Amino acid sequence: MPHLYCYGYTGRMDLGQKIREARKAAGLSQTKLAQMADLSQCAVSEIETRSEEHTSELQSLAYLVCR
């Protein structure tokens, strides 16, 4: 699994925001990332805005956008 530093995650910044930035940098829509992660688009949106409540999903999304 790629390390979260691949998109500048330092551990102190909001991880949901970093997921959003990485998703956009990878050219992925929330819908496409949701399909790749077997989540709903609403779940991806929620994770990007309220990441502290979705730690298990964050690892999956970080892996998908950082590879």
MARTOR-399973 format. One record per atom (N, C-alpha, C): residue number from 1; residue in one letter; atom name; x, y, z. Coordinates in nm, 4 decimals, always signed. Example, Ala and Ser with C-alpha at 12.3 -4.5 7.8 and 13.67 -1.06 7.14 Angstrom:
BEGIN
(atom 1; A; N; (+1.3190; -0.5690; +0.7800))
(atom 1; A; CA; (+1.2300; -0.4500; +0.7800))
(atom 1; A; C; (+1.3200; -0.3300; +0.7800))
(atom 2; S; N; (+1.2850; -0.2250; +0.7080))
(atom 2; S; CA; (+1.3670; -0.1060; +0.7140))
(atom 2; S; C; (+1.2900; +0.0030; +0.7870))
// end
This chain:
BEGIN
(atom 1; M; N; (+0.0843; -0.1181; +0.0000))
(atom 1; M; CA; (+0.0000; +0.0000; +0.0000))
(atom 1; M; C; (+0.0890; +0.1247; +0.0000))
(atom 2; P; N; (+0.0657; +0.2184; -0.0899))
(atom 2; P; CA; (+0.1452; +0.3412; -0.0918))
(atom 2; P; C; (+0.1268; +0.4191; +0.0375))
(atom 3; H; N; (+0.2296; +0.4893; +0.0740))
(atom 3; H; CA; (+0.2244; +0.5694; +0.1950))
(atom 3; H; C; (+0.1438; +0.6963; +0.1708))
(atom 4; L; N; (+0.0774; +0.7455; +0.2723))
(atom 4; L; CA; (-0.0053; +0.8647; +0.2574))
(atom 4; L; C; (+0.0755; +0.9887; +0.2246))
(atom 5; Y; N; (+0.2078; +0.9848; +0.2442))
(atom 5; Y; CA; (+0.2903; +1.0994; +0.2090))
(atom 5; Y; C; (+0.2954; +1.1227; +0.0578))
(atom 6; C; N; (+0.2442; +1.0280; -0.0214))
(atom 6; C; CA; (+0.2489; +1.0437; -0.1665))
(atom 6; C; C; (+0.1762; +1.1698; -0.2114))
(atom 7; Y; N; (+0.0831; +1.2197; -0.1325))
(atom 7; Y; CA; (+0.0153; +1.3449; -0.1668))
(atom 7; Y; C; (+0.0330; +1.4485; -0.0575))
(atom 8; G; N; (+0.1409; +1.4394; +0.0172))
(atom 8; G; CA; (+0.1742; +1.5431; +0.1136))
(atom 8; G; C; (+0.1072; +1.5318; +0.2487))
(atom 9; Y; N; (+0.0492; +1.4179; +0.2826))
(atom 9; Y; CA; (-0.0146; +1.4045; +0.4131))
(atom 9; Y; C; (+0.0921; +1.4048; +0.5204))
(atom 10; T; N; (+0.0812; +1.4969; +0.6159))
(atom 10; T; CA; (+0.1808; +1.5097; +0.7218))
(atom 10; T; C; (+0.1319; +1.4601; +0.8562))
(atom 11; G; N; (+0.0069; +1.4220; +0.8654))
(atom 11; G; CA; (-0.0466; +1.3735; +0.9910))
(atom 11; G; C; (-0.1194; +1.4814; +1.0701))
(atom 12; R; N; (-0.0972; +1.6069; +1.0414))
(atom 12; R; CA; (-0.1616; +1.7148; +1.1147))
(atom 12; R; C; (-0.2699; +1.7835; +1.0324))
(atom 13; M; N; (-0.2707; +1.7651; +0.9034))
(atom 13; M; CA; (-0.3704; +1.8272; +0.8185))
(atom 13; M; C; (-0.4923; +1.7365; +0.8101))
(atom 14; D; N; (-0.6030; +1.7929; +0.7708))
(atom 14; D; CA; (-0.7254; +1.7166; +0.7585))
(atom 14; D; C; (-0.7115; +1.6122; +0.6481))
(atom 15; L; N; (-0.7238; +1.4872; +0.6833))
(atom 15; L; CA; (-0.7041; +1.3798; +0.5864))
(atom 15; L; C; (-0.8135; +1.3789; +0.4802))
(atom 16; G; N; (-0.9353; +1.4117; +0.5171))
(atom 16; G; CA; (-1.0426; +1.4186; +0.4186))
(atom 16; G; C; (-1.0122; +1.5198; +0.3096))
(atom 17; Q; N; (-0.9561; +1.6331; +0.3484))
(atom 17; Q; CA; (-0.9173; +1.7345; +0.2502))
(atom 17; Q; C; (-0.8065; +1.6819; +0.1602))
(atom 18; K; N; (-0.7129; +1.6096; +0.2162))
(atom 18; K; CA; (-0.6046; +1.5526; +0.1361))
(atom 18; K; C; (-0.6576; +1.4463; +0.0399))
(atom 19; I; N; (-0.7556; +1.3683; +0.0844))
(atom 19; I; CA; (-0.8179; +1.2695; -0.0044))
(atom 19; I; C; (-0.8828; +1.3419; -0.1215))
(atom 20; R; N; (-0.9539; +1.4499; -0.0930))
(atom 20; R; CA; (-1.0194; +1.5282; -0.1985))
(atom 20; R; C; (-0.9162; +1.5821; -0.2971))
(atom 21; E; N; (-0.8075; +1.6402; -0.2454))
(atom 21; E; CA; (-0.7030; +1.6947; -0.3327))
(atom 21; E; C; (-0.6394; +1.5851; -0.4169))
(atom 22; A; N; (-0.6136; +1.4700; -0.3562))
(atom 22; A; CA; (-0.5521; +1.3586; -0.4285))
(atom 22; A; C; (-0.6477; +1.3041; -0.5347))
(atom 23; R; N; (-0.7765; +1.2974; -0.5010))
(atom 23; R; CA; (-0.8763; +1.2501; -0.5973))
(atom 23; R; C; (-0.8794; +1.3411; -0.7190))
(atom 24; K; N; (-0.8805; +1.4704; -0.6932))
(atom 24; K; CA; (-0.8829; +1.5660; -0.8041))
(atom 24; K; C; (-0.7542; +1.5598; -0.8849))
(atom 25; A; N; (-0.6406; +1.5463; -0.8165))
(atom 25; A; CA; (-0.5115; +1.5368; -0.8858))
(atom 25; A; C; (-0.5053; +1.4119; -0.9739))
(atom 26; A; N; (-0.5736; +1.3068; -0.9306))
(atom 26; A; CA; (-0.5778; +1.1820; -1.0083))
(atom 26; A; C; (-0.6820; +1.1881; -1.1196))
(atom 27; G; N; (-0.7571; +1.2982; -1.1256))
(atom 27; G; CA; (-0.8575; +1.3135; -1.2301))
(atom 27; G; C; (-0.9825; +1.2299; -1.2073))
(atom 28; L; N; (-1.0119; +1.2008; -1.0818))
(atom 28; L; CA; (-1.1268; +1.1172; -1.0493))
(atom 28; L; C; (-1.2418; +1.2013; -0.9943))
(atom 29; S; N; (-1.3619; +1.1675; -1.0342))
(atom 29; S; CA; (-1.4800; +1.2278; -0.9740))
(atom 29; S; C; (-1.5122; +1.1513; -0.8452))
(atom 30; Q; N; (-1.5951; +1.2102; -0.7615))
(atom 30; Q; CA; (-1.6390; +1.1375; -0.6425))
(atom 30; Q; C; (-1.7114; +1.0093; -0.6828))
(atom 31; T; N; (-1.7878; +1.0158; -0.7892))
(atom 31; T; CA; (-1.8622; +0.8979; -0.8359))
(atom 31; T; C; (-1.7680; +0.7858; -0.8775))
(atom 32; K; N; (-1.6650; +0.8189; -0.9547))
(atom 32; K; CA; (-1.5693; +0.7178; -1.0010))
(atom 32; K; C; (-1.4929; +0.6579; -0.8831))
(atom 33; L; N; (-1.4451; +0.7426; -0.7916))
(atom 33; L; CA; (-1.3737; +0.6925; -0.6746))
(atom 33; L; C; (-1.4649; +0.6042; -0.5905))
(atom 34; A; N; (-1.5905; +0.6439; -0.5771))
(atom 34; A; CA; (-1.6862; +0.5630; -0.5017))
(atom 34; A; C; (-1.7026; +0.4248; -0.5643))
(atom 35; Q; N; (-1.7117; +0.4196; -0.6973))
(atom 35; Q; CA; (-1.7233; +0.2903; -0.7659))
(atom 35; Q; C; (-1.5991; +0.2052; -0.7406))
(atom 36; M; N; (-1.4817; +0.2668; -0.7475))
(atom 36; M; CA; (-1.3564; +0.1937; -0.7257))
(atom 36; M; C; (-1.3462; +0.1392; -0.5837))
(atom 37; A; N; (-1.4017; +0.2136; -0.4876))
(atom 37; A; CA; (-1.3922; +0.1755; -0.3466))
(atom 37; A; C; (-1.5152; +0.0994; -0.2976))
(atom 38; D; N; (-1.6095; +0.0734; -0.3877))
(atom 38; D; CA; (-1.7336; +0.0059; -0.3517))
(atom 38; D; C; (-1.8083; +0.0818; -0.2424))
(atom 39; L; N; (-1.8189; +0.2138; -0.2613))
(atom 39; L; CA; (-1.8917; +0.3024; -0.1719))
(atom 39; L; C; (-1.9901; +0.3830; -0.2552))
(atom 40; S; N; (-2.0803; +0.4519; -0.1899))
(atom 40; S; CA; (-2.1688; +0.5433; -0.2609))
(atom 40; S; C; (-2.0983; +0.6777; -0.2788))
(atom 41; Q; N; (-2.1441; +0.7567; -0.3752))
(atom 41; Q; CA; (-2.0892; +0.8903; -0.3944))
(atom 41; Q; C; (-2.1136; +0.9740; -0.2691))
(atom 42; C; N; (-2.2274; +0.9550; -0.2061))
(atom 42; C; CA; (-2.2583; +1.0282; -0.0822))
(atom 42; C; C; (-2.1574; +0.9942; +0.0277))
(atom 43; A; N; (-2.1157; +0.8679; +0.0347))
(atom 43; A; CA; (-2.0177; +0.8268; +0.1352))
(atom 43; A; C; (-1.8837; +0.8953; +0.1104))
(atom 44; V; N; (-1.8412; +0.9030; -0.0160))
(atom 44; V; CA; (-1.7147; +0.9701; -0.0477))
(atom 44; V; C; (-1.7226; +1.1175; -0.0091))
(atom 45; S; N; (-1.8334; +1.1811; -0.0401))
(atom 45; S; CA; (-1.8518; +1.3212; -0.0034))
(atom 45; S; C; (-1.8453; +1.3390; +0.1478))
(atom 46; E; N; (-1.9128; +1.2535; +0.2201))
(atom 46; E; CA; (-1.9120; +1.2588; +0.3668))
(atom 46; E; C; (-1.7709; +1.2382; +0.4219))
(atom 47; I; N; (-1.6986; +1.1440; +0.3651))
(atom 47; I; CA; (-1.5610; +1.1163; +0.4096))
(atom 47; I; C; (-1.4721; +1.2375; +0.3853))
(atom 48; E; N; (-1.4864; +1.3006; +0.2701))
(atom 48; E; CA; (-1.4032; +1.4159; +0.2388))
(atom 48; E; C; (-1.4328; +1.5350; +0.3296))
(atom 49; T; N; (-1.5551; +1.5455; +0.3780))
(atom 49; T; CA; (-1.5898; +1.6604; +0.4617))
(atom 49; T; C; (-1.5876; +1.6304; +0.6108))
(atom 50; R; N; (-1.6022; +1.5035; +0.6485))
(atom 50; R; CA; (-1.6061; +1.4664; +0.7902))
(atom 50; R; C; (-1.5182; +1.3441; +0.8136))
(atom 51; S; N; (-1.3918; +1.3545; +0.7767))
(atom 51; S; CA; (-1.3022; +1.2392; +0.7735))
(atom 51; S; C; (-1.2786; +1.1742; +0.9088))
(atom 52; E; N; (-1.2865; +1.2495; +1.0168))
(atom 52; E; CA; (-1.2573; +1.1915; +1.1475))
(atom 52; E; C; (-1.3561; +1.0819; +1.1858))
(atom 53; E; N; (-1.4710; +1.0782; +1.1208))
(atom 53; E; CA; (-1.5723; +0.9778; +1.1510))
(atom 53; E; C; (-1.5624; +0.8545; +1.0609))
(atom 54; H; N; (-1.4663; +0.8529; +0.9691))
(atom 54; H; CA; (-1.4607; +0.7463; +0.8679))
(atom 54; H; C; (-1.3197; +0.6896; +0.8525))
(atom 55; T; N; (-1.2546; +0.6573; +0.9613))
(atom 55; T; CA; (-1.1153; +0.6150; +0.9525))
(atom 55; T; C; (-1.0946; +0.4871; +0.8725))
(atom 56; S; N; (-1.1866; +0.3920; +0.8797))
(atom 56; S; CA; (-1.1659; +0.2670; +0.8061))
(atom 56; S; C; (-1.1743; +0.2892; +0.6553))
(atom 57; E; N; (-1.2636; +0.3762; +0.6113))
(atom 57; E; CA; (-1.2770; +0.4045; +0.4691))
(atom 57; E; C; (-1.1620; +0.4902; +0.4168))
(atom 58; L; N; (-1.1017; +0.5705; +0.5029))
(atom 58; L; CA; (-0.9944; +0.6598; +0.4600))
(atom 58; L; C; (-0.8763; +0.5833; +0.4024))
(atom 59; Q; N; (-0.8403; +0.4731; +0.4643))
(atom 59; Q; CA; (-0.7275; +0.3945; +0.4137))
(atom 59; Q; C; (-0.7563; +0.3431; +0.2729))
(atom 60; S; N; (-0.8766; +0.2955; +0.2496))
(atom 60; S; CA; (-0.9125; +0.2457; +0.1159))
(atom 60; S; C; (-0.9055; +0.3564; +0.0124))
(atom 61; L; N; (-0.9595; +0.4725; +0.0457))
(atom 61; L; CA; (-0.9588; +0.5837; -0.0494))
(atom 61; L; C; (-0.8166; +0.6335; -0.0724))
(atom 62; A; N; (-0.7377; +0.6434; +0.0328))
(atom 62; A; CA; (-0.5988; +0.6885; +0.0164))
(atom 62; A; C; (-0.5224; +0.5927; -0.0739))
(atom 63; Y; N; (-0.5426; +0.4650; -0.0567))
(atom 63; Y; CA; (-0.4759; +0.3669; -0.1411))
(atom 63; Y; C; (-0.5164; +0.3851; -0.2871))
(atom 64; L; N; (-0.6432; +0.4033; -0.3128))
(atom 64; L; CA; (-0.6908; +0.4142; -0.4505))
(atom 64; L; C; (-0.6398; +0.5403; -0.5204))
(atom 65; V; N; (-0.6331; +0.6506; -0.4512))
(atom 65; V; CA; (-0.5913; +0.7744; -0.5168))
(atom 65; V; C; (-0.4401; +0.7914; -0.5205))
(atom 66; C; N; (-0.3675; +0.7141; -0.4402))
(atom 66; C; CA; (-0.2217; +0.7278; -0.4347))
(atom 66; C; C; (-0.1451; +0.6260; -0.5179))
(atom 67; R; N; (-0.2147; +0.5352; -0.5842))
(atom 67; R; CA; (-0.1389; +0.4365; -0.6608))
(atom 67; R; C; (-0.1095; +0.4813; -0.8001))
// end
